[in-house]
Amino acid sequence: MRLSMASFGHVAQPLLRELVGYWLAAARDRDMPARGDIDPAEIPRLLPYVSLCDYLPDSGRFRYRLIGDHVRTVYDSNVSGRYLDEMVSTEAPRLALYHFRKLVELPCAVHIRGRLYAEATTAAQGERVLLPLSADGANVDMVLGATVHSWMGGVRETLPVGVQVRTFTPIDGGPGFEDRPLG
């Protein structure tokens, strides 16, 4: 069974739904598109929210290739070229890497809603999608992501890191599942 927008009914944010629709169309008759199928000129209004990571199978690490301005506001410096595991606090790597690794292993699309940016000094809430890309059509080599968030002010202490709902949608059309990991 092929994925369709119906497979992503849990994604509420319109900008994220737009990116998912674009990703599905870019895949054409394959389970997932390649990086070359993604044309930034076709999605200009989404670019501030988009990130692109390389997956490096030899090390199992994820390196940011680019990150949009909306997401960049979280960090004090440009994160392009940095590894995901270098950007997050001591507790956050396990949680952040969890969904990136699931995306590669299954492979699947990942949707996260709730508390975002555990590594930030100010809490944020919102939605994020992570979508696999594959040059050979079988093995994930990049992650196309987008995040839409709003700052929560001084409520960081009242919303623990693990307060998220993560939905995994296998690209082979198999049944999706939710995961509510503990912090």
C-alpha positions as YAML, in Angstrom:
chain: A
units: angstrom
residues:
- id: 1
  name: MET
  ca: [0.00, 0.00, 0.00]
- id: 2
  name: ARG
  ca: [1.34, 3.42, -0.95]
- id: 3
  name: LEU
  ca: [1.35, 6.29, 1.51]
- id: 4
  name: SER
  ca: [-1.05, 9.16, 0.91]
- id: 5
  name: MET
  ca: [-2.08, 12.29, 2.77]
- id: 6
  name: ALA
  ca: [-4.63, 10.12, 4.57]
- id: 7
  name: SER
  ca: [-1.65, 8.37, 6.21]
- id: 8
  name: PHE
  ca: [-0.76, 11.72, 7.82]
- id: 9
  name: GLY
  ca: [-4.10, 12.76, 9.29]
- id: 10
  name: HIS
  ca: [-2.35, 13.28, 12.65]
- id: 11
  name: VAL
  ca: [-0.27, 16.18, 11.24]
- id: 12
  name: ALA
  ca: [-2.28, 19.31, 12.11]
- id: 13
  name: GLN
  ca: [0.06, 22.19, 11.19]
- id: 14
  name: PRO
  ca: [-0.77, 23.41, 7.63]
- id: 15
  name: LEU
  ca: [2.87, 24.16, 6.70]
- id: 16
  name: LEU
  ca: [3.90, 20.66, 7.75]
- id: 17
  name: ARG
  ca: [0.99, 19.12, 5.83]
- id: 18
  name: GLU
  ca: [2.16, 21.06, 2.78]
- id: 19
  name: LEU
  ca: [5.68, 19.66, 3.12]
- id: 20
  name: VAL
  ca: [4.37, 16.11, 3.56]
- id: 21
  name: GLY
  ca: [2.25, 16.51, 0.41]
- id: 22
  name: TYR
  ca: [5.27, 17.80, -1.50]
- id: 23
  name: TRP
  ca: [7.41, 14.88, -0.23]
- id: 24
  name: LEU
  ca: [4.74, 12.36, -1.28]
- id: 25
  name: ALA
  ca: [4.50, 13.89, -4.77]
- id: 26
  name: ALA
  ca: [8.31, 14.00, -5.12]
- id: 27
  name: ALA
  ca: [8.50, 10.27, -4.39]
- id: 28
  name: ARG
  ca: [6.38, 9.56, -7.48]
- id: 29
  name: ASP
  ca: [6.30, 5.75, -7.79]
- id: 30
  name: ARG
  ca: [8.93, 5.09, -5.10]
- id: 31
  name: ASP
  ca: [8.60, 4.70, -1.34]
- id: 32
  name: MET
  ca: [10.64, 7.87, -0.74]
- id: 33
  name: PRO
  ca: [12.18, 10.57, -2.88]
- id: 34
  name: ALA
  ca: [15.88, 11.28, -3.33]
- id: 35
  name: ARG
  ca: [17.47, 14.61, -2.43]
- id: 36
  name: GLY
  ca: [17.57, 15.44, -6.14]
- id: 37
  name: ASP
  ca: [13.77, 15.23, -6.25]
- id: 38
  name: ILE
  ca: [13.45, 18.07, -3.74]
- id: 39
  name: ASP
  ca: [13.63, 21.52, -5.36]
- id: 40
  name: PRO
  ca: [13.76, 24.41, -2.85]
- id: 41
  name: ALA
  ca: [12.40, 26.76, -5.54]
- id: 42
  name: GLU
  ca: [9.14, 24.77, -5.43]
- id: 43
  name: ILE
  ca: [8.62, 25.27, -1.68]
- id: 44
  name: PRO
  ca: [9.85, 28.83, -0.93]
- id: 45
  name: ARG
  ca: [7.35, 29.57, 1.85]
- id: 46
  name: LEU
  ca: [8.42, 26.39, 3.69]
- id: 47
  name: LEU
  ca: [12.17, 27.09, 3.65]
- id: 48
  name: PRO
  ca: [12.32, 29.02, 6.97]
- id: 49
  name: TYR
  ca: [11.00, 25.87, 8.71]
- id: 50
  name: VAL
  ca: [12.99, 23.24, 6.82]
- id: 51
  name: SER
  ca: [16.12, 21.37, 7.83]
- id: 52
  name: LEU
  ca: [18.18, 18.87, 5.89]
- id: 53
  name: CYS
  ca: [20.45, 16.29, 7.54]
- id: 54
  name: ASP
  ca: [22.86, 13.81, 6.06]
- id: 55
  name: TYR
  ca: [22.77, 10.35, 7.59]
- id: 56
  name: LEU
  ca: [26.27, 8.89, 7.81]
- id: 57
  name: PRO
  ca: [25.84, 5.11, 8.06]
- id: 58
  name: ASP
  ca: [29.47, 4.36, 8.95]
- id: 59
  name: SER
  ca: [29.22, 6.39, 12.15]
- id: 60
  name: GLY
  ca: [25.44, 6.32, 12.61]
- id: 61
  name: ARG
  ca: [25.50, 10.10, 12.99]
- id: 62
  name: PHE
  ca: [23.35, 12.85, 11.53]
- id: 63
  name: ARG
  ca: [24.95, 16.05, 10.22]
- id: 64
  name: TYR
  ca: [22.95, 19.17, 9.48]
- id: 65
  name: ARG
  ca: [23.42, 20.36, 5.94]
- id: 66
  name: LEU
  ca: [21.06, 23.31, 6.25]
- id: 67
  name: ILE
  ca: [18.54, 24.74, 8.66]
- id: 68
  name: GLY
  ca: [15.84, 27.37, 8.09]
- id: 69
  name: ASP
  ca: [15.70, 30.71, 9.87]
- id: 70
  name: HIS
  ca: [12.65, 29.79, 12.00]
- id: 71
  name: VAL
  ca: [14.53, 26.82, 13.42]
- id: 72
  name: ARG
  ca: [17.87, 28.64, 13.58]
- id: 73
  name: THR
  ca: [16.47, 31.04, 16.20]
- id: 74
  name: VAL
  ca: [16.82, 28.23, 18.74]
- id: 75
  name: TYR
  ca: [20.62, 28.13, 18.47]
- id: 76
  name: ASP
  ca: [23.25, 30.76, 19.20]
- id: 77
  name: SER
  ca: [25.22, 29.93, 16.06]
- id: 78
  name: ASN
  ca: [24.84, 28.47, 12.60]
- id: 79
  name: VAL
  ca: [24.37, 24.71, 12.94]
- id: 80
  name: SER
  ca: [25.09, 23.82, 9.32]
- id: 81
  name: GLY
  ca: [27.84, 21.22, 9.28]
- id: 82
  name: ARG
  ca: [27.31, 20.27, 12.93]
- id: 83
  name: TYR
  ca: [26.28, 16.84, 14.15]
- id: 84
  name: LEU
  ca: [22.95, 16.36, 15.91]
- id: 85
  name: ASP
  ca: [24.61, 14.70, 18.90]
- id: 86
  name: GLU
  ca: [26.90, 17.73, 19.37]
- id: 87
  name: MET
  ca: [24.04, 20.21, 19.50]
- id: 88
  name: VAL
  ca: [21.99, 18.90, 22.36]
- id: 89
  name: SER
  ca: [22.32, 18.74, 26.14]
- id: 90
  name: THR
  ca: [23.28, 15.62, 28.06]
- id: 91
  name: GLU
  ca: [19.73, 14.26, 28.40]
- id: 92
  name: ALA
  ca: [18.42, 15.35, 25.03]
- id: 93
  name: PRO
  ca: [20.66, 13.28, 22.71]
- id: 94
  name: ARG
  ca: [19.01, 10.00, 23.65]
- id: 95
  name: LEU
  ca: [15.58, 11.47, 22.97]
- id: 96
  name: ALA
  ca: [16.54, 13.38, 19.83]
- id: 97
  name: LEU
  ca: [18.47, 10.53, 18.27]
- id: 98
  name: TYR
  ca: [15.69, 8.05, 19.05]
- id: 99
  name: HIS
  ca: [13.33, 9.34, 16.37]
- id: 100
  name: PHE
  ca: [16.09, 9.96, 13.81]
- id: 101
  name: ARG
  ca: [17.26, 6.36, 14.21]
- id: 102
  name: LYS
  ca: [13.73, 4.97, 13.94]
- id: 103
  name: LEU
  ca: [13.33, 6.90, 10.68]
- id: 104
  name: VAL
  ca: [16.42, 5.16, 9.26]
- id: 105
  name: GLU
  ca: [15.82, 1.69, 10.71]
- id: 106
  name: LEU
  ca: [12.16, 1.16, 9.74]
- id: 107
  name: PRO
  ca: [12.27, 3.38, 7.48]
- id: 108
  name: CYS
  ca: [9.42, 5.72, 8.32]
- id: 109
  name: ALA
  ca: [8.21, 9.28, 8.47]
- id: 110
  name: VAL
  ca: [8.18, 10.75, 11.97]
- id: 111
  name: HIS
  ca: [5.75, 13.30, 13.38]
- id: 112
  name: ILE
  ca: [6.37, 14.88, 16.77]
- id: 113
  name: ARG
  ca: [4.04, 17.19, 18.67]
- id: 114
  name: GLY
  ca: [4.48, 18.72, 22.07]
- id: 115
  name: ARG
  ca: [7.65, 19.90, 23.82]
- id: 116
  name: LEU
  ca: [10.46, 20.68, 21.38]
- id: 117
  name: TYR
  ca: [14.09, 21.78, 21.72]
- id: 118
  name: ALA
  ca: [15.11, 20.20, 24.99]
- id: 119
  name: GLU
  ca: [18.53, 21.74, 24.44]
- id: 120
  name: ALA
  ca: [17.19, 25.31, 24.25]
- id: 121
  name: THR
  ca: [17.29, 27.71, 27.18]
- id: 122
  name: THR
  ca: [13.61, 28.55, 26.67]
- id: 123
  name: ALA
  ca: [10.91, 25.94, 26.20]
- id: 124
  name: ALA
  ca: [9.03, 25.63, 22.92]
- id: 125
  name: GLN
  ca: [6.02, 23.68, 21.81]
- id: 126
  name: GLY
  ca: [4.93, 22.76, 18.35]
- id: 127
  name: GLU
  ca: [5.08, 20.15, 15.63]
- id: 128
  name: ARG
  ca: [7.88, 18.59, 13.63]
- id: 129
  name: VAL
  ca: [8.00, 16.16, 10.71]
- id: 130
  name: LEU
  ca: [11.02, 14.16, 9.66]
- id: 131
  name: LEU
  ca: [10.87, 12.57, 6.22]
- id: 132
  name: PRO
  ca: [13.37, 10.07, 4.79]
- id: 133
  name: LEU
  ca: [15.23, 10.62, 1.53]
- id: 134
  name: SER
  ca: [17.09, 7.91, -0.36]
- id: 135
  name: ALA
  ca: [19.38, 8.10, -3.38]
- id: 136
  name: ASP
  ca: [19.03, 4.37, -4.08]
- id: 137
  name: GLY
  ca: [15.34, 4.05, -3.15]
- id: 138
  name: ALA
  ca: [16.03, 1.60, -0.33]
- id: 139
  name: ASN
  ca: [18.49, 3.05, 2.18]
- id: 140
  name: VAL
  ca: [17.88, 6.36, 3.94]
- id: 141
  name: ASP
  ca: [20.77, 8.76, 3.38]
- id: 142
  name: MET
  ca: [19.15, 12.09, 4.28]
- id: 143
  name: VAL
  ca: [16.41, 13.48, 6.48]
- id: 144
  name: LEU
  ca: [14.16, 16.29, 5.30]
- id: 145
  name: GLY
  ca: [12.59, 17.91, 8.32]
- id: 146
  name: ALA
  ca: [10.43, 20.88, 9.22]
- id: 147
  name: THR
  ca: [9.54, 22.37, 12.57]
- id: 148
  name: VAL
  ca: [6.92, 24.95, 13.48]
- id: 149
  name: HIS
  ca: [7.17, 26.07, 17.09]
- id: 150
  name: SER
  ca: [6.20, 28.83, 19.49]
- id: 151
  name: TRP
  ca: [8.07, 29.85, 22.62]
- id: 152
  name: MET
  ca: [6.49, 29.02, 25.95]
- id: 153
  name: GLY
  ca: [8.18, 31.65, 28.10]
- id: 154
  name: GLY
  ca: [9.21, 30.57, 31.57]
- id: 155
  name: VAL
  ca: [7.29, 27.29, 31.76]
- id: 156
  name: ARG
  ca: [10.28, 25.06, 31.02]
- id: 157
  name: GLU
  ca: [10.16, 23.60, 34.51]
- id: 158
  name: THR
  ca: [6.51, 22.54, 34.13]
- id: 159
  name: LEU
  ca: [6.92, 20.69, 30.85]
- id: 160
  name: PRO
  ca: [9.50, 17.87, 31.03]
- id: 161
  name: VAL
  ca: [11.63, 16.95, 28.04]
- id: 162
  name: GLY
  ca: [9.68, 13.76, 27.29]
- id: 163
  name: VAL
  ca: [6.27, 15.40, 26.94]
- id: 164
  name: GLN
  ca: [5.80, 14.56, 23.30]
- id: 165
  name: VAL
  ca: [3.73, 12.30, 21.14]
- id: 166
  name: ARG
  ca: [5.68, 10.73, 18.31]
- id: 167
  name: THR
  ca: [3.91, 9.06, 15.42]
- id: 168
  name: PHE
  ca: [5.87, 6.75, 13.13]
- id: 169
  name: THR
  ca: [4.46, 6.07, 9.67]
- id: 170
  name: PRO
  ca: [6.33, 3.26, 7.85]
- id: 171
  name: ILE
  ca: [7.03, 4.18, 4.24]
- id: 172
  name: ASP
  ca: [5.96, 0.72, 3.05]
- id: 173
  name: GLY
  ca: [2.39, 1.61, 4.02]
- id: 174
  name: GLY
  ca: [2.37, -0.69, 7.05]
- id: 175
  name: PRO
  ca: [0.45, 0.35, 10.15]
- id: 176
  name: GLY
  ca: [1.72, 3.45, 11.89]
- id: 177
  name: PHE
  ca: [2.13, 3.64, 15.62]
- id: 178
  name: GLU
  ca: [2.40, 6.22, 18.38]
- id: 179
  name: ASP
  ca: [5.11, 6.31, 20.95]
- id: 180
  name: ARG
  ca: [5.07, 8.38, 24.12]
- id: 181
  name: PRO
  ca: [8.58, 7.98, 25.50]
- id: 182
  name: LEU
  ca: [9.39, 8.92, 29.04]
- id: 183
  name: GLY
  ca: [11.94, 11.69, 29.61]
...
